[in-house]
Amino acid sequence: MTQYKKMALEELVVLSQQNDFKALEELIRREQKNVFASFSYLCKKQENISDLTQEALLRVAKNIKTLKNPKLFKGWLNQIITNLFYDQLRKSQRQVETISIDEDSEKSASIKCKLLDNKCKPYEKCISAELEKIIKNAVLALPEPFRIAIVLREFQGLSYEEIAEATNSSLGTVKSRIARARGKLQEDLKAYI
């Protein structure tokens, strides 16, 4: 298993496509935190995040052979994340539900606080958890197209072109959404930065 941990992402994808289940296991293990983080910034309801993460990783495992170019794995994965998020939005729009950002954010902050490096002092952990909660609330308050674009750019590190492809939008639209999202976040967070 240690040999797989040292492999590049692209190598793991190729081996996974050749039915190497250990490579697929390592690929899933590497990506699960990023997938979870993406959904945690996209979804307002905390209980949906784990289910969506599991579904995204399951789709990766089931469909890895359909990926033609292993170099495009990250974009392909983000397309899965985006599609699942849109599916969830459509489903939730059909069901009239109330959303409480405060409760979800408190749960997230307490989870993040537990995950923080143990070398931090207690007050540093609290400040980090509180700041994370404030940032997450600001991101969650963005209109959906802006939120998706900024999460894919800032948290997943996708290029503008990859975001355009993942969201089926033009390059200009993506640039505009990211600029407007950044502006809104700067305005909302100016007291903290």
N, C-alpha and C positions, 0 to 999 in steps of 0.2 A: 504494500500500500504506500510505502514511503516514496517509491519511484514515481507514483502518480502525483504526489504532492509537489514534486519538483518540476513537473511538466508544464509547458506553456498551455494556455487556454486552447489555442488552436489545435495542438496535439491531442488534447483530451476530447475535443469535438470529433476529430477524425477517428480516434479509437472508439468513441461512443457510437459512431455511425457504423462501425464494424462489429457491433455487438459485444464490445468489451465493457461488461457491466461494472467493473471496478473503476474504469475511467469515467463512466457515466455517473457513478456514485460520487467521485471526487469533483466532477463538474457541477453537480447539483449542490454539493456541500459548499463549494466556493461561491456559488451565485445566490444561495438562499438568503443571505443577509442583505444583499443589494436589492433583491426582489422584495423582501419584506420592507426595507426602508422606502422603496419607491411607493408601495401601496400605503405605507403609513403616512406619507405626505399627500397622497392622492385622495384617500378615503376619509370621510368624516366619521364613519361609524367604526369604532375599534374592533368590534366583533367580526367585521368583514375581512380584515387584513390577513389573518391567518388562513382563512378559507381561500382567499384569492391567491395568496402566496403558494399554498399547496396546489391549487389548480394550475397555476402558471408553471410550476416545476414539473407537474405531471404531464402537462402538454409538451414541455421540453423533452422529457423522457420518451413520450410516445411518438413525437414527430421529428426527432433529431435527424433521422435519415433523409427527411425532405429538404433539409438545408443544403443548398447546392455549393455554397462557398463558405467554408469554415471560418474565414476571416471576417465574415459578416455576422458572426454569432451574436455579438452584443446588440446590434440593430434588430436582429431577428427576435431575440429575447424581449427587447423593449417593445416590439410590435405586439408580442403576445401579452405583455403587461398592459399596454394601451388598450388592446381589444377587450381584454377581460374587464378593465376598468369601465369602458364604455358599456359593455354588457351589463355590468352591475348597476350603472347609472340608469340604463333603460328599465331594468328590473325594478329598481327602487322608485322610479317615477311612476310605475304602474301601481305600486303599493304606497299608499299615503302613510308616511311615517314622520315622526318628529325627530329632529336631530339635536343632540346636546353636545356641542363642541367641548364645553367645560369638563364634563365627565370623562370624555374620551381622552382629552389632553392630560388630565390628572393621572389617568391610568398609564398613559404613555410615558409621562415624566417619571412616575415611580419605577416603571420598568427600566427606563434609561438610567436612572440613578443607581439601580442595582448593577447595571452593566458597566458603569464607569470604572475606570482604572482604580484599583484599590490604593494606589500611591497618593491619590488626591486626599486632601484634608476634607473633613465633613462639610465645612462651609463652602469649599470649592465645588463639591458634589451638588450641593443644594443650589448654588448659583448657576452651575452648568445645567442642571435639570430645569430650573426656572426659565433660563434663557431659551433652552430647547423648546419648552412649552410655549413661550411667547412667539418664537419663530414659527413653530408648527401652526399655531392659531392664525398667524398672519398669512401663511401659505394656504391654509385651508379656507381662508376668507376670500381668496382670489377667485374670480370667475373661472369656471372649469377649463376653458381653452388655455387661459394664461397659466393656471396651476399645472396642467399637464406639460406644457412647453417648458416651464421653469424647472420642474422636477426632472424632466428628461435631460435638460441642459446642465443644471447645477449639481444634481445629486447622482445622475447616471453618467454624466460626462459625454453625452452624445453631441455630435456636430450638428450644425443647423440643417444640413442636408439629411442626416439620419432622422432628425426630428420631423422634418417635412415628410419623409417617407413613412415614418411610423404613424403620423397623424393624418396622412393623406391631405396635406396642406401644401400650399406653395411656399417657396423659400422666403419670399417677402412677408407672407403672413406669419411665418414662424418668427422671423426677426422682429416683427412688430409686436407680437404677443410677448416675447421675451423682454423686449425693451419696456413695454407697458407694465409687465409683471414686476420687473426690477424697480421701476419707478414707484409703483404702488407699495412694494415691500419697503423701499427706502423711506417713503412717507410714513408708513405704519410703524416702522422700527426706529425712526430717527431719535427717539428718546433713549434708545439702548445702544446705538452705535455711534 
